């Protein structure tokens, strides 16, 4: 799932929760989920960088063992 699709999904979820719950609560939930989403995106970027580095290093490790 791409970052864009995730944020779309998050927005839909927030809209649904806004219908079911009082507005202030849903706004809090929405901002929290948005924060989590940003963190998730950032973490995914870190993982991608780590994976690229690992792919560069792994042939050397395999040849040494």
C-alpha atoms as an extended CHARMM CRD file, in Angstrom:
* protein
*
        65  EXT
         1         1  UNK       CA              0.0000000000        0.0000000000        0.0000000000  PROA      1               0.0000000000
         2         2  UNK       CA              1.3870000000        3.3710000000       -0.9790000000  PROA      2               0.0000000000
         3         3  UNK       CA              1.5920000000        6.3720000000        1.3440000000  PROA      3               0.0000000000
         4         4  UNK       CA             -1.0440000000        8.1970000000       -0.7190000000  PROA      4               0.0000000000
         5         5  UNK       CA             -3.5360000000        5.3350000000       -0.5060000000  PROA      5               0.0000000000
         6         6  UNK       CA             -2.9530000000        5.1240000000        3.2330000000  PROA      6               0.0000000000
         7         7  UNK       CA             -3.6640000000        8.8090000000        3.7860000000  PROA      7               0.0000000000
         8         8  UNK       CA             -6.8150000000        8.4650000000        1.6840000000  PROA      8               0.0000000000
         9         9  UNK       CA             -7.9290000000        5.5550000000        3.8410000000  PROA      9               0.0000000000
        10        10  UNK       CA             -7.1260000000        7.5260000000        6.9880000000  PROA      10              0.0000000000
        11        11  UNK       CA             -9.2440000000       10.4400000000        5.7750000000  PROA      11              0.0000000000
        12        12  UNK       CA            -12.1810000000        8.1330000000        5.1150000000  PROA      12              0.0000000000
        13        13  UNK       CA            -11.8330000000        6.5910000000        8.5640000000  PROA      13              0.0000000000
        14        14  UNK       CA            -11.7300000000       10.0300000000       10.1450000000  PROA      14              0.0000000000
        15        15  UNK       CA            -14.8550000000       11.0660000000        8.2530000000  PROA      15              0.0000000000
        16        16  UNK       CA            -16.6810000000        7.9400000000        9.4180000000  PROA      16              0.0000000000
        17        17  UNK       CA            -15.6400000000        8.4930000000       13.0310000000  PROA      17              0.0000000000
        18        18  UNK       CA            -16.8110000000       12.1080000000       12.7850000000  PROA      18              0.0000000000
        19        19  UNK       CA            -20.2860000000       10.8860000000       11.8650000000  PROA      19              0.0000000000
        20        20  UNK       CA            -20.4000000000        8.3770000000       14.7300000000  PROA      20              0.0000000000
        21        21  UNK       CA            -18.8630000000       10.4540000000       17.5270000000  PROA      21              0.0000000000
        22        22  UNK       CA            -18.9520000000       14.0360000000       18.7890000000  PROA      22              0.0000000000
        23        23  UNK       CA            -16.9800000000       16.4320000000       16.6050000000  PROA      23              0.0000000000
        24        24  UNK       CA            -14.2410000000       17.3350000000       19.0980000000  PROA      24              0.0000000000
        25        25  UNK       CA            -13.4310000000       13.6890000000       19.7700000000  PROA      25              0.0000000000
        26        26  UNK       CA            -13.2040000000       12.8400000000       16.0790000000  PROA      26              0.0000000000
        27        27  UNK       CA            -10.9720000000       15.8300000000       15.4620000000  PROA      27              0.0000000000
        28        28  UNK       CA             -8.6280000000       14.5660000000       18.1710000000  PROA      28              0.0000000000
        29        29  UNK       CA             -8.6960000000       11.0850000000       16.6530000000  PROA      29              0.0000000000
        30        30  UNK       CA             -8.0840000000       12.5420000000       13.2270000000  PROA      30              0.0000000000
        31        31  UNK       CA             -5.0670000000       14.5910000000       14.2890000000  PROA      31              0.0000000000
        32        32  UNK       CA             -3.6610000000       11.5870000000       16.1420000000  PROA      32              0.0000000000
        33        33  UNK       CA             -4.1130000000        9.3290000000       13.1220000000  PROA      33              0.0000000000
        34        34  UNK       CA             -2.5500000000       11.9680000000       10.8900000000  PROA      34              0.0000000000
        35        35  UNK       CA              0.4600000000       12.1500000000       13.1950000000  PROA      35              0.0000000000
        36        36  UNK       CA              0.7670000000        8.3730000000       13.1940000000  PROA      36              0.0000000000
        37        37  UNK       CA              0.5110000000        8.3980000000        9.4130000000  PROA      37              0.0000000000
        38        38  UNK       CA              3.3440000000       10.9240000000        9.1060000000  PROA      38              0.0000000000
        39        39  UNK       CA              5.4420000000        8.8240000000       11.4660000000  PROA      39              0.0000000000
        40        40  UNK       CA              4.6430000000        5.7280000000        9.4230000000  PROA      40              0.0000000000
        41        41  UNK       CA              5.7300000000        7.4600000000        6.2180000000  PROA      41              0.0000000000
        42        42  UNK       CA              8.9360000000        8.6760000000        7.8310000000  PROA      42              0.0000000000
        43        43  UNK       CA              9.6830000000        5.2310000000        9.2600000000  PROA      43              0.0000000000
        44        44  UNK       CA              9.0030000000        3.6100000000        5.8880000000  PROA      44              0.0000000000
        45        45  UNK       CA             11.4970000000        6.0020000000        4.2770000000  PROA      45              0.0000000000
        46        46  UNK       CA             14.0730000000        4.9790000000        6.8860000000  PROA      46              0.0000000000
        47        47  UNK       CA             13.3790000000        1.2920000000        6.2040000000  PROA      47              0.0000000000
        48        48  UNK       CA             13.7960000000        1.8440000000        2.4580000000  PROA      48              0.0000000000
        49        49  UNK       CA             17.1640000000        3.5170000000        3.0050000000  PROA      49              0.0000000000
        50        50  UNK       CA             18.2530000000        0.7020000000        5.3230000000  PROA      50              0.0000000000
        51        51  UNK       CA             17.1490000000       -1.8830000000        2.7810000000  PROA      51              0.0000000000
        52        52  UNK       CA             19.1570000000       -0.2020000000        0.0040000000  PROA      52              0.0000000000
        53        53  UNK       CA             22.2090000000       -0.1530000000        2.2630000000  PROA      53              0.0000000000
        54        54  UNK       CA             21.6510000000       -3.7900000000        3.1910000000  PROA      54              0.0000000000
        55        55  UNK       CA             21.4090000000       -4.7970000000       -0.4680000000  PROA      55              0.0000000000
        56        56  UNK       CA             24.7500000000       -3.1020000000       -1.1100000000  PROA      56              0.0000000000
        57        57  UNK       CA             26.4380000000       -4.7470000000        1.8730000000  PROA      57              0.0000000000
        58        58  UNK       CA             24.8850000000       -8.2380000000        1.7200000000  PROA      58              0.0000000000
        59        59  UNK       CA             26.9960000000       -9.5960000000       -1.2050000000  PROA      59              0.0000000000
        60        60  UNK       CA             30.1440000000       -8.7850000000        0.7900000000  PROA      60              0.0000000000
        61        61  UNK       CA             28.7630000000      -10.5250000000        3.8800000000  PROA      61              0.0000000000
        62        62  UNK       CA             27.7660000000      -13.5830000000        1.8510000000  PROA      62              0.0000000000
        63        63  UNK       CA             31.1750000000      -13.8370000000        0.2010000000  PROA      63              0.0000000000
        64        64  UNK       CA             32.9190000000      -13.6140000000        3.6120000000  PROA      64              0.0000000000
        65        65  UNK       CA             30.9210000000      -16.3820000000        5.2780000000  PROA      65              0.0000000000
